[in-house]
Amino acid sequence: MDLMLLLILVIEVLILSRLDKVSFGTWFTPFNILAWPYVIVVLLAFFFGPWLGYVPIFMESVLVWIVGLFLFWLGGLLIALPAGSAIRARFKVSTPFLYEERSKGFVLLLAWVCILVLGSRLLTLGGFVALAREDFAVAYVSGWAGHVMTVGFLMLTVLIGIAHKKDWTTWLTILVLLAMIVLYQTKTWVFMPVVAGLIYRATSGRFKLSVSKVLWAFLVVAVLFSLPYLIGFGAGNRETLSDIETYRFLLRHTGNYIFAGVLSWGETVRQGTRPLHSEPTYILGPFVNLYRVVVSGRLISDVSSYFSIIDRTGTIDSNVHTFFGTILLYMGWLSTAALVVWLGVLLYGLFALAVAKRNCWIAAAWSFLAAGLAFGWFDYYYRSLAFVEVAAYGVALAAIAWLIWKSARLQRCPPLAARMLRGFRGNWAPGREGP
């Protein structure tokens, strides 16, 4: 039975991903970005998890993903039917997005503003020695600094998306801004803008899949995963950096991170979760919190309080439950089905808009949201305000860029009155009635 469910999942993803490729002309669609990482993690958990000391994955939990992926794809189909041919035509020609070159100076300037602001916050907290404080991460991004870092996510996405090999200024800015984000010591916000930048490059035609690129991507992810921990360890005691136990911990913790979502969701399904189906505000947290800020209400935490044991010793637990698992955990079946279809329509719609309009800022907003899909095997990330904030910044900057471009075009054109007057004079001659 377990192998049958695994086979159904793989066949479903193979078929639907191929249909997406036919519909849109690219493999980098919302469905593929969400589905394939999950399939890979489930295969690893199924075949290697128990051997590494983790609990066996409860395969009935995969049923939720089999249904959820189909509903998500159906939402995308509502976009593919009217817009698929136009999107396919766009992907046949690899051209940069609009406003990239015109916006580059602005992006670099804003990125360095973010760097200076976050650097100032670091100095205010006491410099690098403050990294050893337990409350450093919270203090580092508290208040306005958190919004500055969110702007930095968007700028980093664009910079990674448009950088070329010999663009040293851009690469220097990327490294310094990424370093300031790494200091936050939270893996999620290190990974998201980097993955978003790669999705931007793929959507714009700059990035083609190959074995070497995949291997480099795994290496970069491994380094980025380890850096926050090494910084924290080194700030507390530099000797830990030369201790072999530190790296054994990192290796084990990597396994915990990879398997946390699928195993925790499996254990949750095994134990039953009906009492939690009455907390939809957790899933809609960003919008609920925005409302409660206005009315001075109590804010909702984006950290789940529901934990499950994921290893055989009973010492490792997890409170993340994958993309579809988290939604179902808090909303129930009918609400989950409706929300998943709606998310499919929304994310495919933004994907189609980014490709059709070729606006670099819409593409950056889409890419960052798509990065949240890429980590759907771990958790449902759209409950975080940062995703809503980055998307809002991207759409706003897209509108501003379009208005500036339109204004520049109008200024280069003759005034409307002058054009009308020339037309009037050309149509009138003595002895004839004027128009």
C-alpha positions, 0 to 999 in steps of 0.5 A: 500500500505504501509503495502504491501511494508513492507510485501514484504521487510520482505518476501524478507529478510526472503527468501534471508537470508535463501538462504544465510544460505543454501549456506554458512552454517552461518547466518553471511553473508554480506546480513544478516548483511546489511538487518536485522538491516534495517528491524528492524529500518524500523519496529520501524519507521513505527509503533512507529515513528509517536507516538514518534513525528517523520514524518511518513516513506515514504514507497516508499523509501523502494522500493529502498532497496527492489531492492538494497538488491536483487542486492546485494544478486545477487552479492553474488550469483556469489561467492556462486555458486563456493565457497559455498560448501567450505565455508559450510565445513569450518563453520562445524568446529569451529577453531581459525583463523590462526596466532592468537596466533602468532600475539597476542603479536604484536597486544598488542604491536601495540595497546599500541603504539596507546594508547601512541600516542593518549595519547600524542596528548591529553596531547599536546592539554592540557589534559582532559580540552581540551575536552570542546573545539569545535575544539578538535575532529578535532585537536585530530585526525589531521595529523598522529594521525588520521592514528594511530587511524585507526590502533587502529581500526584494533587492537581493532577488533582483540583483541575483536575477540580473547579475552577470559574471563580470558585474563585480559591483553587483556581486559585491552588493549581493555578498554584503547584503546576504551577509547582513541577512545571514546575521539574522541567523534564520535559515528561511530568510537566507534561503528565500531571496537566493532561491527567488533570484534563481527563479527570476533568472529561470523565468527570464531565460538566464538560467538553464538546468544542468547537472553542474548547476544542480550540484553547485546549487546544493553546495551553496544551500549547504553553505548557507544552511551552515553559516547561521549556526557557525556564526552563532557558535563562533560568537559564543566560543571560537573553539567550537569552530574547530571541534568535530562535534560541531560539524557532526551536529550540523550534519544531523541537523541538516537531516532534521531540517530536510525530513521535519515537514514530511515526517511531522505531518505524517505523525500528525495524520497518524495521531489525528488532528480534528481539534485543530481544525477551528483555527483558520486565523493562523493560515490568514495570519498576515491579513488578520495581524494587519487588521489587528494592528489598526484596531490594537488587537492581539497579534497572531504568532506565525509559529505553530504550537503543535509538535510531533516527534520525528526520530526513534529516540524521541528526542527530536520534534518538529512543528512544521507540517508542509504546505498542504498539511499546515493548511489542512491542520488549521482549516479543515477539508472544505476550506483547505480545498477552496483555499488551495484552488484559490492559491493556484489561481493567484500564483499562476495568475501572477506567474502569467502576469510576470511573463506576459508584461515582462516587468522586472518588479512583477517578476521579482514579486512572483519569484519571491512568492515562488520561493515559498512554494519551493519550500512547501515540503517544509512548511506553509510560508504564506502565513508570514507577513514578509511574503505579503510585504515583498509582493506589495513592494514589488507591485508598487515598484512595478507601477512606479516604473511603468508610470515613469516609463510612460511619462518619459515616452510622452515627453519625447512625443509632440504635445497633443495640441501641436499634433492636432494643429498640424493635422488640421493644417494639412487637411485645410486649403483655400477654396475648401471648407475646413474640417 
